[in-house]
Amino acid sequence: MGPGGLRVDSSLVRLVVATCQVDYAGRLTAHLPMATRVLMIKADGSVLVHSDGGSYKPLNWMSPPCTLREGEADDGRVEWTVTSKTADTLRITIEEIHHDTSHELGVDPGLQKDGVEKHLQELLADNPEMVAPGLRLVRREFPTAIGPVDLMCRDAAGVAVAVEIKRRGEIDGVEQLTRYLELLNRDPLLTANGPVQGVFAAQEIKPQARVLATDRGITCAVVDYDALRGIDDSEHRLF
């Protein structure tokens, strides 16, 4: 193992602070020049590249399933090549590693929803047709390797439908559902009647989130919390 080497243990999350260059090639190309960054290799196989700026989002990343191979660049520096199932590549050329540590995080219990989100989930589980006509509930909190999907349903044709519920629908929620769908669509029991479909349900959905969801084939559903609770009863309204 060279001075810039890295061993990869699939059961651990590894955090590396390194001076590196990053090149992505796929549907588009992207280049990050040599600089000090944080590299994260997660236990689920994903690889993320972070900088000190840019808020919480990585500068570049590769979602699982992907493979990481350590080799040597033409100039002798250590090079990691991350390849996705679609043959996209993320090439990280390392000049120097400043910090390298691994951690066993264990099983995450998942995000604890606030009262409104939790109640929305309960109400929609009892009334899945409020999300889309013909839906029937299979299970609440359907498990995946990266956390539970709020509702797993079937439509009238028997197609599996994953429903992610938020009080306010933003881009992060669409990204979360996208990751769930990538995993769920590998399960032949769920895809027997066709690919698993996604529905992003919220009281309010931001325009940017709606555009992203549409681009990824995810249906958006705006739900009326008051109507679900029986507050918005048309028989007792004055107007």
Secondary structure, 3 states (H helix, E strand, C coil): CCCCCCCCCCCCEEEEEEEEEEEEECCCEEEEEEEEEEEEECCCCCEEEECCCCCCCCCEEECCCEEEEEEECCCCCEEEEEEECCCCEEEEEEEEEEEEEEECCCCCCCCCCCHHHHHHHHHHHHCHHHCCCCCEEEEEEECCCCCCEEEEEECCCCCEEEEEEEEEECHHHHHHHHHHHHHHCCCCCCCCCCCCEEEEEEEEECHHHHHHHHHCCCEEEECCHHHHCCCCCHHHCCC
